Amino acid sequence: MSKVFISWYDGHNHILANQLFTLLKKNSFDVEHSPYSHQSGTYDERWNKWYEEGLPKAIKQAEMFIAVITPSCDGSIWMLQEYQER
């Protein structure tokens, strides 16, 4: 099973981003993604140590890195940090 890391900013609110996510999972990819943003209304505990531990580990384990660019990600600082980590 290939491991994929998806960098996105509130991609779960974008229908095409969700379709990509679903398609990858249906085709047996092990998908990891950025934590949900605070603005999403979803508390994602991965933020606690994301930049110190979670992100480096996720990037190291990934065979592929996919950046999902949606209208809401314009100027996303966290996506820039994820790009720099890869």
PyMOL Python script that loads the backbone (N, CA, C, O; Angstrom):
from pymol import cmd

cmd.read_pdbstr("""\
ATOM      1  N   MET A   1       0.848  -1.170   0.000  1.00  0.00           N
ATOM      2  CA  MET A   1       0.000   0.000   0.000  1.00  0.00           C
ATOM      3  C   MET A   1       0.898   1.239   0.000  1.00  0.00           C
ATOM      4  O   MET A   1       1.752   1.384   0.875  1.00  0.00           O
ATOM      5  N   SER A   2       0.714   2.113  -0.954  1.00  0.00           N
ATOM      6  CA  SER A   2       1.502   3.345  -1.044  1.00  0.00           C
ATOM      7  C   SER A   2       0.974   4.386  -0.081  1.00  0.00           C
ATOM      8  O   SER A   2      -0.235   4.570   0.059  1.00  0.00           O
ATOM      9  N   LYS A   3       1.893   5.061   0.577  1.00  0.00           N
ATOM     10  CA  LYS A   3       1.538   6.097   1.556  1.00  0.00           C
ATOM     11  C   LYS A   3       1.594   7.456   0.863  1.00  0.00           C
ATOM     12  O   LYS A   3       2.582   7.795   0.211  1.00  0.00           O
ATOM     13  N   VAL A   4       0.519   8.226   1.014  1.00  0.00           N
ATOM     14  CA  VAL A   4       0.387   9.543   0.393  1.00  0.00           C
ATOM     15  C   VAL A   4       0.139  10.579   1.474  1.00  0.00           C
ATOM     16  O   VAL A   4      -0.671  10.368   2.377  1.00  0.00           O
ATOM     17  N   PHE A   5       0.847  11.707   1.378  1.00  0.00           N
ATOM     18  CA  PHE A   5       0.572  12.831   2.261  1.00  0.00           C
ATOM     19  C   PHE A   5      -0.106  13.915   1.435  1.00  0.00           C
ATOM     20  O   PHE A   5       0.397  14.305   0.381  1.00  0.00           O
ATOM     21  N   ILE A   6      -1.251  14.402   1.915  1.00  0.00           N
ATOM     22  CA  ILE A   6      -1.977  15.467   1.236  1.00  0.00           C
ATOM     23  C   ILE A   6      -1.902  16.732   2.064  1.00  0.00           C
ATOM     24  O   ILE A   6      -2.306  16.769   3.227  1.00  0.00           O
ATOM     25  N   SER A   7      -1.374  17.762   1.434  1.00  0.00           N
ATOM     26  CA  SER A   7      -1.326  19.080   2.060  1.00  0.00           C
ATOM     27  C   SER A   7      -2.525  19.856   1.529  1.00  0.00           C
ATOM     28  O   SER A   7      -2.679  20.038   0.322  1.00  0.00           O
ATOM     29  N   TRP A   8      -3.365  20.308   2.446  1.00  0.00           N
ATOM     30  CA  TRP A   8      -4.551  21.069   2.029  1.00  0.00           C
ATOM     31  C   TRP A   8      -4.979  22.000   3.135  1.00  0.00           C
ATOM     32  O   TRP A   8      -4.706  21.752   4.309  1.00  0.00           O
ATOM     33  N   TYR A   9      -5.635  23.051   2.769  1.00  0.00           N
ATOM     34  CA  TYR A   9      -6.200  23.979   3.739  1.00  0.00           C
ATOM     35  C   TYR A   9      -7.712  23.884   3.608  1.00  0.00           C
ATOM     36  O   TYR A   9      -8.288  24.335   2.618  1.00  0.00           O
ATOM     37  N   ASP A  10      -8.335  23.309   4.590  1.00  0.00           N
ATOM     38  CA  ASP A  10      -9.787  23.094   4.574  1.00  0.00           C
ATOM     39  C   ASP A  10     -10.266  22.396   3.305  1.00  0.00           C
ATOM     40  O   ASP A  10     -11.351  22.681   2.799  1.00  0.00           O
ATOM     41  N   GLY A  11      -9.444  21.476   2.796  1.00  0.00           N
ATOM     42  CA  GLY A  11      -9.823  20.721   1.609  1.00  0.00           C
ATOM     43  C   GLY A  11     -11.074  19.899   1.814  1.00  0.00           C
ATOM     44  O   GLY A  11     -11.782  19.579   0.859  1.00  0.00           O
ATOM     45  N   HIS A  12     -11.352  19.552   3.082  1.00  0.00           N
ATOM     46  CA  HIS A  12     -12.554  18.760   3.355  1.00  0.00           C
ATOM     47  C   HIS A  12     -13.830  19.545   3.057  1.00  0.00           C
ATOM     48  O   HIS A  12     -14.913  18.963   3.008  1.00  0.00           O
ATOM     49  N   ASN A  13     -13.714  20.857   2.858  1.00  0.00           N
ATOM     50  CA  ASN A  13     -14.875  21.675   2.501  1.00  0.00           C
ATOM     51  C   ASN A  13     -15.017  21.854   0.995  1.00  0.00           C
ATOM     52  O   ASN A  13     -15.934  22.538   0.542  1.00  0.00           O
ATOM     53  N   HIS A  14     -14.133  21.255   0.221  1.00  0.00           N
ATOM     54  CA  HIS A  14     -14.144  21.400  -1.228  1.00  0.00           C
ATOM     55  C   HIS A  14     -14.485  20.049  -1.845  1.00  0.00           C
ATOM     56  O   HIS A  14     -13.798  19.061  -1.586  1.00  0.00           O
ATOM     57  N   ILE A  15     -15.535  19.997  -2.656  1.00  0.00           N
ATOM     58  CA  ILE A  15     -16.052  18.724  -3.162  1.00  0.00           C
ATOM     59  C   ILE A  15     -15.020  17.961  -3.992  1.00  0.00           C
ATOM     60  O   ILE A  15     -14.917  16.741  -3.860  1.00  0.00           O
ATOM     61  N   LEU A  16     -14.250  18.647  -4.847  1.00  0.00           N
ATOM     62  CA  LEU A  16     -13.263  17.947  -5.669  1.00  0.00           C
ATOM     63  C   LEU A  16     -12.107  17.408  -4.826  1.00  0.00           C
ATOM     64  O   LEU A  16     -11.583  16.330  -5.107  1.00  0.00           O
ATOM     65  N   ALA A  17     -11.711  18.150  -3.801  1.00  0.00           N
ATOM     66  CA  ALA A  17     -10.665  17.669  -2.898  1.00  0.00           C
ATOM     67  C   ALA A  17     -11.136  16.405  -2.189  1.00  0.00           C
ATOM     68  O   ALA A  17     -10.378  15.447  -2.039  1.00  0.00           O
ATOM     69  N   ASN A  18     -12.386  16.410  -1.757  1.00  0.00           N
ATOM     70  CA  ASN A  18     -12.941  15.224  -1.099  1.00  0.00           C
ATOM     71  C   ASN A  18     -13.017  14.040  -2.055  1.00  0.00           C
ATOM     72  O   ASN A  18     -12.775  12.901  -1.655  1.00  0.00           O
ATOM     73  N   GLN A  19     -13.349  14.302  -3.309  1.00  0.00           N
ATOM     74  CA  GLN A  19     -13.406  13.217  -4.294  1.00  0.00           C
ATOM     75  C   GLN A  19     -12.024  12.619  -4.525  1.00  0.00           C
ATOM     76  O   GLN A  19     -11.891  11.404  -4.668  1.00  0.00           O
ATOM     77  N   LEU A  20     -10.988  13.468  -4.561  1.00  0.00           N
ATOM     78  CA  LEU A  20      -9.626  12.974  -4.704  1.00  0.00           C
ATOM     79  C   LEU A  20      -9.252  12.088  -3.515  1.00  0.00           C
ATOM     80  O   LEU A  20      -8.703  11.000  -3.685  1.00  0.00           O
ATOM     81  N   PHE A  21      -9.552  12.563  -2.333  1.00  0.00           N
ATOM     82  CA  PHE A  21      -9.270  11.835  -1.102  1.00  0.00           C
ATOM     83  C   PHE A  21      -9.940  10.460  -1.138  1.00  0.00           C
ATOM     84  O   PHE A  21      -9.300   9.447  -0.853  1.00  0.00           O
ATOM     85  N   THR A  22     -11.219  10.428  -1.487  1.00  0.00           N
ATOM     86  CA  THR A  22     -11.990   9.189  -1.558  1.00  0.00           C
ATOM     87  C   THR A  22     -11.437   8.253  -2.626  1.00  0.00           C
ATOM     88  O   THR A  22     -11.331   7.047  -2.400  1.00  0.00           O
ATOM     89  N   LEU A  23     -11.085   8.797  -3.782  1.00  0.00           N
ATOM     90  CA  LEU A  23     -10.537   7.996  -4.871  1.00  0.00           C
ATOM     91  C   LEU A  23      -9.216   7.333  -4.472  1.00  0.00           C
ATOM     92  O   LEU A  23      -8.991   6.159  -4.764  1.00  0.00           O
ATOM     93  N   LEU A  24      -8.363   8.079  -3.816  1.00  0.00           N
ATOM     94  CA  LEU A  24      -7.089   7.504  -3.367  1.00  0.00           C
ATOM     95  C   LEU A  24      -7.325   6.354  -2.386  1.00  0.00           C
ATOM     96  O   LEU A  24      -6.705   5.296  -2.497  1.00  0.00           O
ATOM     97  N   LYS A  25      -8.216   6.569  -1.438  1.00  0.00           N
ATOM     98  CA  LYS A  25      -8.503   5.507  -0.465  1.00  0.00           C
ATOM     99  C   LYS A  25      -9.111   4.273  -1.127  1.00  0.00           C
ATOM    100  O   LYS A  25      -8.765   3.144  -0.777  1.00  0.00           O
ATOM    101  N   LYS A  26     -10.016   4.489  -2.083  1.00  0.00           N
ATOM    102  CA  LYS A  26     -10.640   3.362  -2.782  1.00  0.00           C
ATOM    103  C   LYS A  26      -9.616   2.547  -3.564  1.00  0.00           C
ATOM    104  O   LYS A  26      -9.807   1.355  -3.802  1.00  0.00           O
ATOM    105  N   ASN A  27      -8.539   3.196  -3.957  1.00  0.00           N
ATOM    106  CA  ASN A  27      -7.500   2.524  -4.728  1.00  0.00           C
ATOM    107  C   ASN A  27      -6.323   2.103  -3.860  1.00  0.00           C
ATOM    108  O   ASN A  27      -5.188   2.004  -4.324  1.00  0.00           O
ATOM    109  N   SER A  28      -6.619   1.861  -2.598  1.00  0.00           N
ATOM    110  CA  SER A  28      -5.686   1.269  -1.630  1.00  0.00           C
ATOM    111  C   SER A  28      -4.486   2.124  -1.269  1.00  0.00           C
ATOM    112  O   SER A  28      -3.439   1.592  -0.900  1.00  0.00           O
ATOM    113  N   PHE A  29      -4.620   3.447  -1.370  1.00  0.00           N
ATOM    114  CA  PHE A  29      -3.560   4.315  -0.878  1.00  0.00           C
ATOM    115  C   PHE A  29      -3.805   4.591   0.596  1.00  0.00           C
ATOM    116  O   PHE A  29      -4.942   4.787   1.025  1.00  0.00           O
ATOM    117  N   ASP A  30      -2.733   4.604   1.355  1.00  0.00           N
ATOM    118  CA  ASP A  30      -2.794   4.966   2.767  1.00  0.00           C
ATOM    119  C   ASP A  30      -2.618   6.486   2.801  1.00  0.00           C
ATOM    120  O   ASP A  30      -1.531   6.996   2.530  1.00  0.00           O
ATOM    121  N   VAL A  31      -3.684   7.197   3.134  1.00  0.00           N
ATOM    122  CA  VAL A  31      -3.700   8.649   3.020  1.00  0.00           C
ATOM    123  C   VAL A  31      -3.570   9.321   4.380  1.00  0.00           C
ATOM    124  O   VAL A  31      -4.330   9.039   5.307  1.00  0.00           O
ATOM    125  N   GLU A  32      -2.593  10.214   4.479  1.00  0.00           N
ATOM    126  CA  GLU A  32      -2.407  11.086   5.650  1.00  0.00           C
ATOM    127  C   GLU A  32      -2.588  12.505   5.148  1.00  0.00           C
ATOM    128  O   GLU A  32      -2.276  12.806   3.996  1.00  0.00           O
ATOM    129  N   HIS A  33      -3.092  13.381   6.010  1.00  0.00           N
ATOM    130  CA  HIS A  33      -3.302  14.764   5.586  1.00  0.00           C
ATOM    131  C   HIS A  33      -3.039  15.723   6.732  1.00  0.00           C
ATOM    132  O   HIS A  33      -2.921  15.332   7.893  1.00  0.00           O
ATOM    133  N   SER A  34      -2.953  16.958   6.373  1.00  0.00           N
ATOM    134  CA  SER A  34      -2.801  18.022   7.354  1.00  0.00           C
ATOM    135  C   SER A  34      -3.948  17.958   8.358  1.00  0.00           C
ATOM    136  O   SER A  34      -5.034  17.485   8.022  1.00  0.00           O
ATOM    137  N   PRO A  35      -3.722  18.423   9.576  1.00  0.00           N
ATOM    138  CA  PRO A  35      -4.834  18.495  10.529  1.00  0.00           C
ATOM    139  C   PRO A  35      -5.915  19.454  10.017  1.00  0.00           C
ATOM    140  O   PRO A  35      -5.645  20.371   9.242  1.00  0.00           O
ATOM    141  N   TYR A  36      -7.123  19.216  10.468  1.00  0.00           N
ATOM    142  CA  TYR A  36      -8.206  20.132  10.120  1.00  0.00           C
ATOM    143  C   TYR A  36      -7.935  21.491  10.747  1.00  0.00           C
ATOM    144  O   TYR A  36      -7.436  21.577  11.869  1.00  0.00           O
ATOM    145  N   SER A  37      -8.264  22.545  10.021  1.00  0.00           N
ATOM    146  CA  SER A  37      -8.011  23.891  10.529  1.00  0.00           C
ATOM    147  C   SER A  37      -8.948  24.205  11.696  1.00  0.00           C
ATOM    148  O   SER A  37     -10.005  23.594  11.857  1.00  0.00           O
ATOM    149  N   HIS A  38      -8.534  25.155  12.481  1.00  0.00           N
ATOM    150  CA  HIS A  38      -9.362  25.585  13.617  1.00  0.00           C
ATOM    151  C   HIS A  38     -10.668  26.203  13.129  1.00  0.00           C
ATOM    152  O   HIS A  38     -11.687  26.120  13.816  1.00  0.00           O
ATOM    153  N   GLN A  39     -10.647  26.823  11.947  1.00  0.00           N
ATOM    154  CA  GLN A  39     -11.837  27.454  11.388  1.00  0.00           C
ATOM    155  C   GLN A  39     -12.875  26.445  10.912  1.00  0.00           C
ATOM    156  O   GLN A  39     -14.023  26.812  10.661  1.00  0.00           O
ATOM    157  N   SER A  40     -12.484  25.174  10.786  1.00  0.00           N
ATOM    158  CA  SER A  40     -13.416  24.163  10.286  1.00  0.00           C
ATOM    159  C   SER A  40     -14.475  23.786  11.318  1.00  0.00           C
ATOM    160  O   SER A  40     -15.505  23.204  10.980  1.00  0.00           O
ATOM    161  N   GLY A  41     -14.209  24.124  12.586  1.00  0.00           N
ATOM    162  CA  GLY A  41     -15.134  23.742  13.638  1.00  0.00           C
ATOM    163  C   GLY A  41     -14.846  22.345  14.179  1.00  0.00           C
ATOM    164  O   GLY A  41     -15.528  21.871  15.088  1.00  0.00           O
ATOM    165  N   THR A  42     -13.832  21.689  13.615  1.00  0.00           N
ATOM    166  CA  THR A  42     -13.430  20.360  14.050  1.00  0.00           C
ATOM    167  C   THR A  42     -12.163  20.473  14.865  1.00  0.00           C
ATOM    168  O   THR A  42     -11.165  21.010  14.385  1.00  0.00           O
ATOM    169  N   TYR A  43     -12.183  19.976  16.093  1.00  0.00           N
ATOM    170  CA  TYR A  43     -10.972  19.984  16.913  1.00  0.00           C
ATOM    171  C   TYR A  43     -10.102  18.821  16.470  1.00  0.00           C
ATOM    172  O   TYR A  43     -10.518  17.665  16.552  1.00  0.00           O
ATOM    173  N   ASP A  44      -8.912  19.114  16.008  1.00  0.00           N
ATOM    174  CA  ASP A  44      -7.984  18.083  15.562  1.00  0.00           C
ATOM    175  C   ASP A  44      -6.798  18.088  16.518  1.00  0.00           C
ATOM    176  O   ASP A  44      -5.967  18.996  16.477  1.00  0.00           O
ATOM    177  N   GLU A  45      -6.718  17.084  17.370  1.00  0.00           N
ATOM    178  CA  GLU A  45      -5.685  17.042  18.409  1.00  0.00           C
ATOM    179  C   GLU A  45      -4.274  16.894  17.845  1.00  0.00           C
ATOM    180  O   GLU A  45      -3.295  17.081  18.567  1.00  0.00           O
ATOM    181  N   ARG A  46      -4.166  16.559  16.560  1.00  0.00           N
ATOM    182  CA  ARG A  46      -2.834  16.453  15.963  1.00  0.00           C
ATOM    183  C   ARG A  46      -2.089  17.794  15.979  1.00  0.00           C
ATOM    184  O   ARG A  46      -0.866  17.815  15.841  1.00  0.00           O
ATOM    185  N   TRP A  47      -2.807  18.911  16.146  1.00  0.00           N
ATOM    186  CA  TRP A  47      -2.147  20.217  16.215  1.00  0.00           C
ATOM    187  C   TRP A  47      -1.199  20.316  17.402  1.00  0.00           C
ATOM    188  O   TRP A  47      -0.234  21.079  17.361  1.00  0.00           O
ATOM    189  N   ASN A  48      -1.465  19.546  18.466  1.00  0.00           N
ATOM    190  CA  ASN A  48      -0.656  19.654  19.682  1.00  0.00           C
ATOM    191  C   ASN A  48       0.841  19.573  19.423  1.00  0.00           C
ATOM    192  O   ASN A  48       1.604  20.342  20.009  1.00  0.00           O
ATOM    193  N   LYS A  49       1.274  18.674  18.572  1.00  0.00           N
ATOM    194  CA  LYS A  49       2.703  18.522  18.267  1.00  0.00           C
ATOM    195  C   LYS A  49       2.914  18.331  16.765  1.00  0.00           C
ATOM    196  O   LYS A  49       3.832  17.627  16.344  1.00  0.00           O
ATOM    197  N   TRP A  50       2.069  18.957  15.973  1.00  0.00           N
ATOM    198  CA  TRP A  50       2.102  18.741  14.530  1.00  0.00           C
ATOM    199  C   TRP A  50       3.441  19.114  13.906  1.00  0.00           C
ATOM    200  O   TRP A  50       4.051  18.300  13.213  1.00  0.00           O
ATOM    201  N   TYR A  51       3.896  20.323  14.144  1.00  0.00           N
ATOM    202  CA  TYR A  51       5.124  20.784  13.481  1.00  0.00           C
ATOM    203  C   TYR A  51       6.383  20.152  14.066  1.00  0.00           C
ATOM    204  O   TYR A  51       7.371  19.977  13.353  1.00  0.00           O
ATOM    205  N   GLU A  52       6.364  19.811  15.332  1.00  0.00           N
ATOM    206  CA  GLU A  52       7.538  19.217  15.972  1.00  0.00           C
ATOM    207  C   GLU A  52       7.670  17.728  15.660  1.00  0.00           C
ATOM    208  O   GLU A  52       8.778  17.236  15.444  1.00  0.00           O
ATOM    209  N   GLU A  53       6.552  17.009  15.636  1.00  0.00           N
ATOM    210  CA  GLU A  53       6.595  15.550  15.502  1.00  0.00           C
ATOM    211  C   GLU A  53       5.736  15.011  14.359  1.00  0.00           C
ATOM    212  O   GLU A  53       6.206  14.214  13.547  1.00  0.00           O
ATOM    213  N   GLY A  54       4.489  15.443  14.300  1.00  0.00           N
ATOM    214  CA  GLY A  54       3.542  14.865  13.348  1.00  0.00           C
ATOM    215  C   GLY A  54       3.913  15.081  11.899  1.00  0.00           C
ATOM    216  O   GLY A  54       3.933  14.132  11.115  1.00  0.00           O
ATOM    217  N   LEU A  55       4.210  16.327  11.527  1.00  0.00           N
ATOM    218  CA  LEU A  55       4.531  16.628  10.135  1.00  0.00           C
ATOM    219  C   LEU A  55       5.821  15.952   9.676  1.00  0.00           C
ATOM    220  O   LEU A  55       5.817  15.301   8.631  1.00  0.00           O
ATOM    221  N   PRO A  56       6.924  16.080  10.417  1.00  0.00           N
ATOM    222  CA  PRO A  56       8.143  15.393   9.958  1.00  0.00           C
ATOM    223  C   PRO A  56       7.945  13.877   9.779  1.00  0.00           C
ATOM    224  O   PRO A  56       8.453  13.286   8.826  1.00  0.00           O
ATOM    225  N   LYS A  57       7.211  13.271  10.691  1.00  0.00           N
ATOM    226  CA  LYS A  57       6.956  11.828  10.603  1.00  0.00           C
ATOM    227  C   LYS A  57       6.096  11.506   9.374  1.00  0.00           C
ATOM    228  O   LYS A  57       6.395  10.568   8.636  1.00  0.00           O
ATOM    229  N   ALA A  58       5.031  12.285   9.157  1.00  0.00           N
ATOM    230  CA  ALA A  58       4.134  12.046   8.026  1.00  0.00           C
ATOM    231  C   ALA A  58       4.863  12.197   6.694  1.00  0.00           C
ATOM    232  O   ALA A  58       4.668  11.393   5.782  1.00  0.00           O
ATOM    233  N   ILE A  59       5.701  13.226   6.580  1.00  0.00           N
ATOM    234  CA  ILE A  59       6.443  13.456   5.346  1.00  0.00           C
ATOM    235  C   ILE A  59       7.482  12.355   5.120  1.00  0.00           C
ATOM    236  O   ILE A  59       7.655  11.882   3.997  1.00  0.00           O
ATOM    237  N   LYS A  60       8.158  11.957   6.168  1.00  0.00           N
ATOM    238  CA  LYS A  60       9.187  10.915   6.054  1.00  0.00           C
ATOM    239  C   LYS A  60       8.582   9.589   5.587  1.00  0.00           C
ATOM    240  O   LYS A  60       9.194   8.874   4.794  1.00  0.00           O
ATOM    241  N   GLN A  61       7.403   9.265   6.069  1.00  0.00           N
ATOM    242  CA  GLN A  61       6.761   7.993   5.736  1.00  0.00           C
ATOM    243  C   GLN A  61       6.086   8.001   4.365  1.00  0.00           C
ATOM    244  O   GLN A  61       5.828   6.940   3.797  1.00  0.00           O
ATOM    245  N   ALA A  62       5.801   9.184   3.834  1.00  0.00           N
ATOM    246  CA  ALA A  62       5.053   9.283   2.578  1.00  0.00           C
ATOM    247  C   ALA A  62       5.926   8.966   1.368  1.00  0.00           C
ATOM    248  O   ALA A  62       7.086   9.370   1.287  1.00  0.00           O
ATOM    249  N   GLU A  63       5.338   8.238   0.443  1.00  0.00           N
ATOM    250  CA  GLU A  63       5.996   7.988  -0.839  1.00  0.00           C
ATOM    251  C   GLU A  63       5.630   9.066  -1.848  1.00  0.00           C
ATOM    252  O   GLU A  63       6.359   9.305  -2.811  1.00  0.00           O
ATOM    253  N   MET A  64       4.495   9.712  -1.617  1.00  0.00           N
ATOM    254  CA  MET A  64       4.024  10.788  -2.498  1.00  0.00           C
ATOM    255  C   MET A  64       3.538  11.959  -1.652  1.00  0.00           C
ATOM    256  O   MET A  64       3.032  11.777  -0.545  1.00  0.00           O
ATOM    257  N   PHE A  65       3.701  13.150  -2.189  1.00  0.00           N
ATOM    258  CA  PHE A  65       3.237  14.382  -1.552  1.00  0.00           C
ATOM    259  C   PHE A  65       2.331  15.061  -2.565  1.00  0.00           C
ATOM    260  O   PHE A  65       2.753  15.366  -3.681  1.00  0.00           O
ATOM    261  N   ILE A  66       1.085  15.297  -2.174  1.00  0.00           N
ATOM    262  CA  ILE A  66       0.126  15.957  -3.060  1.00  0.00           C
ATOM    263  C   ILE A  66      -0.347  17.239  -2.392  1.00  0.00           C
ATOM    264  O   ILE A  66      -0.831  17.227  -1.260  1.00  0.00           O
ATOM    265  N   ALA A  67      -0.201  18.336  -3.107  1.00  0.00           N
ATOM    266  CA  ALA A  67      -0.714  19.619  -2.621  1.00  0.00           C
ATOM    267  C   ALA A  67      -2.041  19.885  -3.312  1.00  0.00           C
ATOM    268  O   ALA A  67      -2.109  19.945  -4.540  1.00  0.00           O
ATOM    269  N   VAL A  68      -3.090  20.043  -2.527  1.00  0.00           N
ATOM    270  CA  VAL A  68      -4.417  20.330  -3.065  1.00  0.00           C
ATOM    271  C   VAL A  68      -4.635  21.831  -2.944  1.00  0.00           C
ATOM    272  O   VAL A  68      -4.736  22.376  -1.845  1.00  0.00           O
ATOM    273  N   ILE A  69      -4.703  22.479  -4.091  1.00  0.00           N
ATOM    274  CA  ILE A  69      -4.861  23.924  -4.131  1.00  0.00           C
ATOM    275  C   ILE A  69      -6.339  24.239  -4.375  1.00  0.00           C
ATOM    276  O   ILE A  69      -6.888  23.920  -5.430  1.00  0.00           O
ATOM    277  N   THR A  70      -6.959  24.859  -3.398  1.00  0.00           N
ATOM    278  CA  THR A  70      -8.357  25.271  -3.501  1.00  0.00           C
ATOM    279  C   THR A  70      -8.424  26.779  -3.258  1.00  0.00           C
ATOM    280  O   THR A  70      -7.456  27.364  -2.774  1.00  0.00           O
ATOM    281  N   PRO A  71      -9.536  27.410  -3.582  1.00  0.00           N
ATOM    282  CA  PRO A  71      -9.634  28.861  -3.359  1.00  0.00           C
ATOM    283  C   PRO A  71      -9.375  29.271  -1.905  1.00  0.00           C
ATOM    284  O   PRO A  71      -8.880  30.373  -1.666  1.00  0.00           O
ATOM    285  N   SER A  72      -9.691  28.432  -0.948  1.00  0.00           N
ATOM    286  CA  SER A  72      -9.520  28.809   0.459  1.00  0.00           C
ATOM    287  C   SER A  72      -8.087  28.697   0.952  1.00  0.00           C
ATOM    288  O   SER A  72      -7.787  29.148   2.057  1.00  0.00           O
ATOM    289  N   CYS A  73      -7.192  28.107   0.162  1.00  0.00           N
ATOM    290  CA  CYS A  73      -5.814  27.921   0.642  1.00  0.00           C
ATOM    291  C   CYS A  73      -4.899  29.086   0.292  1.00  0.00           C
ATOM    292  O   CYS A  73      -3.714  29.045   0.623  1.00  0.00           O
ATOM    293  N   ASP A  74      -5.397  30.097  -0.350  1.00  0.00           N
ATOM    294  CA  ASP A  74      -4.580  31.241  -0.741  1.00  0.00           C
ATOM    295  C   ASP A  74      -3.857  31.832   0.470  1.00  0.00           C
ATOM    296  O   ASP A  74      -4.492  32.308   1.411  1.00  0.00           O
ATOM    297  N   GLY A  75      -2.548  31.796   0.436  1.00  0.00           N
ATOM    298  CA  GLY A  75      -1.756  32.364   1.525  1.00  0.00           C
ATOM    299  C   GLY A  75      -1.666  31.491   2.765  1.00  0.00           C
ATOM    300  O   GLY A  75      -1.320  31.993   3.834  1.00  0.00           O
ATOM    301  N   SER A  76      -1.963  30.215   2.660  1.00  0.00           N
ATOM    302  CA  SER A  76      -1.911  29.324   3.815  1.00  0.00           C
ATOM    303  C   SER A  76      -0.478  29.168   4.303  1.00  0.00           C
ATOM    304  O   SER A  76       0.368  28.619   3.597  1.00  0.00           O
ATOM    305  N   ILE A  77      -0.211  29.645   5.495  1.00  0.00           N
ATOM    306  CA  ILE A  77       1.124  29.528   6.080  1.00  0.00           C
ATOM    307  C   ILE A  77       1.445  28.074   6.373  1.00  0.00           C
ATOM    308  O   ILE A  77       2.582  27.639   6.187  1.00  0.00           O
ATOM    309  N   TRP A  78       0.448  27.315   6.832  1.00  0.00           N
ATOM    310  CA  TRP A  78       0.751  25.932   7.196  1.00  0.00           C
ATOM    311  C   TRP A  78       1.096  25.106   5.957  1.00  0.00           C
ATOM    312  O   TRP A  78       1.934  24.209   6.045  1.00  0.00           O
ATOM    313  N   MET A  79       0.470  25.383   4.792  1.00  0.00           N
ATOM    314  CA  MET A  79       0.837  24.652   3.582  1.00  0.00           C
ATOM    315  C   MET A  79       2.274  24.980   3.182  1.00  0.00           C
ATOM    316  O   MET A  79       3.004  24.096   2.732  1.00  0.00           O
ATOM    317  N   LEU A  80       2.682  26.223   3.337  1.00  0.00           N
ATOM    318  CA  LEU A  80       4.067  26.599   3.036  1.00  0.00           C
ATOM    319  C   LEU A  80       5.042  25.836   3.923  1.00  0.00           C
ATOM    320  O   LEU A  80       6.095  25.395   3.462  1.00  0.00           O
ATOM    321  N   GLN A  81       4.692  25.685   5.185  1.00  0.00           N
ATOM    322  CA  GLN A  81       5.547  24.930   6.104  1.00  0.00           C
ATOM    323  C   GLN A  81       5.627  23.457   5.697  1.00  0.00           C
ATOM    324  O   GLN A  81       6.683  22.833   5.805  1.00  0.00           O
ATOM    325  N   GLU A  82       4.509  22.909   5.232  1.00  0.00           N
ATOM    326  CA  GLU A  82       4.505  21.511   4.775  1.00  0.00           C
ATOM    327  C   GLU A  82       5.358  21.343   3.526  1.00  0.00           C
ATOM    328  O   GLU A  82       6.057  20.338   3.391  1.00  0.00           O
ATOM    329  N   TYR A  83       5.316  22.310   2.605  1.00  0.00           N
ATOM    330  CA  TYR A  83       6.155  22.243   1.403  1.00  0.00           C
ATOM    331  C   TYR A  83       7.628  22.249   1.786  1.00  0.00           C
ATOM    332  O   TYR A  83       8.429  21.501   1.226  1.00  0.00           O
ATOM    333  N   GLN A  84       7.976  23.096   2.740  1.00  0.00           N
ATOM    334  CA  GLN A  84       9.368  23.199   3.153  1.00  0.00           C
ATOM    335  C   GLN A  84       9.854  21.914   3.825  1.00  0.00           C
ATOM    336  O   GLN A  84      11.037  21.584   3.748  1.00  0.00           O
ATOM    337  N   GLU A  85       8.966  21.203   4.468  1.00  0.00           N
ATOM    338  CA  GLU A  85       9.331  19.975   5.177  1.00  0.00           C
ATOM    339  C   GLU A  85       9.622  18.828   4.199  1.00  0.00           C
ATOM    340  O   GLU A  85      10.452  17.962   4.472  1.00  0.00           O
ATOM    341  N   ARG A  86       8.940  18.840   3.084  1.00  0.00           N
ATOM    342  CA  ARG A  86       9.092  17.710   2.153  1.00  0.00           C
ATOM    343  C   ARG A  86      10.417  17.710   1.543  1.00  0.00           C
ATOM    344  O   ARG A  86      10.725  16.834   0.735  1.00  0.00           O
TER     345      ARG A  86
END
""", "prot")
cmd.dss("prot")
cmd.show_as("cartoon", "prot")
cmd.util.cbc("prot")
cmd.orient("prot")
